[in-house]
Amino acid sequence: MSTSGSGSVSAIPDQMSLTFWIEERGNKLSSQKTLVDETTNRLINDLNNKGVEDKDIRSYQLQIYPRYEQNDDGKTEQNGFVVQREVQVTLLEPENYDSIIDLALARGVTRVGQVKFEISDQQGLYEQALVNAYQQAKAKAERLATAAGLELKSTLSIAEQSMSRPVIMQMAEMSSRSDKVSLPGQQTIEARVEVTFLTQSQSSSDN
């Protein structure tokens, strides 16, 4: 007999991932790069002082591209360059989110986006969801077996039908902090399995 089962585990996220952009526009690449580097260094130092370790900060290479504008004749022409750096930060204490945003904006961060609440132990919770899915499949099989006059003897196979993919709550991109308290809510990790059981008739077991 084969039955399927699903299980889930809910948890409050215990960490947060957010992205900062530091950008300078102008006509002198060297000075623009210097300003972006200085802002990045100040931001990283301030994050360290807030308890964020270097391993939880990822500052990517500079992105440099030309800036175009329309002139009075309606033609598009280059007007300097844009120098930009993306900095990703993982906060192990999400309750510090609002103060970190204030700090970043005060340090010259141009934009804040891709703010995500995350569960650090996703794999452990997914494995528990798998166990719950198996238990549901077994309970379903036992009810069906009883209705059919059968008895479950053992589990022959278990096929995992899902992957560890928690439901992610993602905040909209922002240019400034929200005045409201930031609450992560809950995330749910789901798992699905198909289980095959060995059965025999109840009359055979009685003999």
C-alpha positions as CSV (number, residue, x, y, z in Angstrom):
1,M,0.0,0.0,0.0
2,S,1.3,3.5,-0.9
3,T,0.2,6.7,0.7
4,S,1.4,10.3,0.6
5,G,1.9,12.7,3.4
6,S,2.8,16.3,4.0
7,G,4.2,18.0,7.1
8,S,5.2,21.5,8.0
9,V,7.1,23.3,10.7
10,S,6.6,27.0,11.5
11,A,9.2,29.2,13.1
12,I,9.9,32.9,13.7
13,P,12.9,34.0,11.6
14,D,16.0,34.6,13.7
15,Q,18.1,36.5,11.1
16,M,17.7,39.1,8.4
17,S,19.4,39.7,5.0
18,L,19.5,43.2,3.5
19,T,21.2,44.9,0.7
20,F,22.6,48.5,0.5
21,W,23.7,50.4,-2.5
22,I,26.3,53.1,-2.4
23,E,26.4,55.3,-5.5
24,E,28.2,58.4,-6.8
25,R,27.4,60.2,-10.0
26,G,29.8,62.6,-11.7
27,N,32.5,63.2,-14.4
28,K,35.6,62.1,-12.5
29,L,35.9,58.4,-12.0
30,S,38.8,58.5,-9.6
31,S,37.1,60.9,-7.2
32,Q,33.8,59.0,-7.5
33,K,35.5,55.7,-6.7
34,T,37.3,57.3,-3.7
35,L,34.0,58.6,-2.3
36,V,32.3,55.2,-2.7
37,D,35.3,53.4,-1.1
38,E,35.3,55.9,1.9
39,T,31.5,55.5,2.4
40,T,31.9,51.7,2.3
41,N,34.7,51.7,4.8
42,R,32.7,53.9,7.2
43,L,29.7,51.7,6.8
44,I,31.6,48.5,7.5
45,N,33.3,50.1,10.6
46,D,30.0,51.2,11.9
47,L,28.4,47.8,11.3
48,N,31.4,46.2,13.2
49,N,30.8,48.6,16.1
50,K,27.1,47.4,16.1
51,G,28.2,43.8,16.5
52,V,28.0,42.7,12.8
53,E,31.1,40.6,12.0
54,D,33.0,40.8,8.8
55,K,31.9,37.3,7.8
56,D,28.3,38.6,7.7
57,I,29.2,41.5,5.4
58,R,29.7,41.1,1.7
59,S,30.9,44.1,-0.3
60,Y,31.0,43.5,-4.0
61,Q,33.3,44.9,-6.7
62,L,32.6,48.3,-8.0
63,Q,30.1,48.7,-10.9
64,I,31.0,51.5,-13.3
65,Y,28.8,52.5,-16.2
66,P,28.2,55.6,-18.3
67,R,25.3,58.0,-17.5
68,Y,23.1,59.2,-20.3
69,E,20.8,62.2,-20.5
70,Q,18.7,63.9,-23.2
71,N,19.9,67.3,-24.3
72,D,17.8,70.2,-25.4
73,D,17.6,68.8,-28.9
74,G,16.1,65.6,-27.7
75,K,19.3,63.6,-28.4
76,T,20.8,61.2,-25.9
77,E,24.3,61.9,-24.9
78,Q,26.7,60.7,-22.2
79,N,26.9,62.9,-19.1
80,G,29.5,61.4,-16.8
81,F,29.5,58.1,-15.0
82,V,27.8,56.2,-12.2
83,V,30.0,54.4,-9.7
84,Q,28.1,51.9,-7.5
85,R,28.9,49.2,-4.9
86,E,26.5,46.7,-3.5
87,V,26.8,45.6,0.1
88,Q,24.9,42.6,1.6
89,V,24.6,42.3,5.3
90,T,23.3,39.4,7.4
91,L,21.8,40.5,10.8
92,L,21.8,37.8,13.4
93,E,19.8,40.1,15.7
94,P,16.9,41.3,13.5
95,E,15.6,43.5,16.3
96,N,18.5,45.9,15.4
97,Y,17.1,46.4,11.9
98,D,15.7,49.9,12.4
99,S,18.9,51.3,14.0
100,I,21.0,49.6,11.2
101,I,18.9,51.3,8.5
102,D,19.2,54.6,10.2
103,L,23.0,54.2,10.5
104,A,23.4,53.2,6.9
105,L,21.4,56.1,5.5
106,A,23.3,58.5,7.8
107,R,26.6,57.1,6.3
108,G,25.6,57.9,2.8
109,V,23.9,54.7,1.6
110,T,21.9,55.6,-1.5
111,R,19.3,52.8,-1.5
112,V,18.1,49.9,0.7
113,G,16.4,46.9,-0.9
114,Q,15.9,43.1,-0.9
115,V,15.2,42.9,2.8
116,K,14.5,39.3,3.8
117,F,13.7,37.6,7.0
118,E,15.4,34.2,7.2
119,I,15.6,31.1,9.4
120,S,19.1,30.1,10.2
121,D,18.4,26.4,10.8
122,Q,16.3,25.7,7.7
123,Q,17.7,22.2,7.2
124,G,17.0,21.1,10.7
125,L,13.4,22.3,10.5
126,Y,13.0,20.7,7.1
127,E,14.1,17.4,8.5
128,Q,11.5,17.7,11.2
129,A,8.9,18.5,8.6
130,L,9.9,15.3,6.8
131,V,9.3,13.3,10.0
132,N,5.8,14.9,10.3
133,A,5.1,14.1,6.7
134,Y,6.0,10.4,7.2
135,Q,3.8,10.2,10.3
136,Q,0.9,11.6,8.4
137,A,1.4,9.1,5.6
138,K,1.6,6.3,8.1
139,A,-1.6,7.4,9.9
140,K,-3.4,7.6,6.6
141,A,-2.2,4.1,5.6
142,E,-3.3,2.7,9.0
143,R,-6.8,4.1,8.6
144,L,-7.1,2.8,5.0
145,A,-5.7,-0.6,6.0
146,T,-8.2,-1.0,8.9
147,A,-11.1,-0.1,6.5
148,A,-9.8,-2.8,4.1
149,G,-9.3,-5.4,6.7
150,L,-5.5,-5.2,6.4
151,E,-2.7,-4.7,8.8
152,L,0.5,-2.7,8.3
153,K,3.6,-4.8,8.8
154,S,6.6,-2.6,7.8
155,T,7.7,0.3,5.7
156,L,9.1,-0.7,2.4
157,S,10.2,2.6,0.9
158,I,10.0,6.3,1.4
159,A,10.3,8.7,-1.5
160,E,11.0,12.4,-0.7
161,Q,8.9,14.6,-3.0
162,S,10.0,18.1,-1.8
163,M,13.0,20.2,-1.2
164,S,13.9,22.5,1.7
165,R,12.1,25.7,0.4
166,P,10.7,27.8,3.2
167,V,8.1,30.4,2.5
168,I,10.0,33.6,2.5
169,M,8.5,36.9,3.6
170,Q,10.2,39.7,1.6
171,M,9.8,43.4,2.3
172,A,9.4,45.8,-0.6
173,E,12.4,47.8,-1.7
174,M,12.8,51.0,0.3
175,S,14.5,54.3,-0.1
176,S,14.1,55.1,3.6
177,R,13.2,53.4,6.9
178,S,9.6,52.7,7.8
179,D,8.1,54.5,10.8
180,K,6.3,51.2,11.8
181,V,7.8,48.5,13.9
182,S,9.4,45.8,11.7
183,L,7.9,42.4,12.5
184,P,9.1,39.2,10.7
185,G,5.9,37.1,11.3
186,Q,6.4,33.4,10.7
187,Q,7.9,31.2,8.0
188,T,6.7,27.8,7.2
189,I,8.8,24.9,5.9
190,E,6.9,22.1,4.2
191,A,7.9,18.6,3.2
192,R,6.1,15.9,1.2
193,V,6.8,12.1,1.0
194,E,5.3,9.0,-0.6
195,V,5.5,5.9,1.5
196,T,5.0,2.3,0.6
197,F,4.0,-0.1,3.4
198,L,3.9,-3.9,3.5
199,T,0.4,-5.2,4.5
200,Q,-1.2,-8.4,5.3
201,S,-4.8,-9.4,6.0
202,Q,-5.9,-9.3,9.6
203,S,-7.1,-12.9,9.4
204,S,-3.6,-14.1,8.5
205,S,-2.1,-12.3,11.4
206,D,-4.6,-13.9,13.8
207,N,-3.5,-17.3,12.6
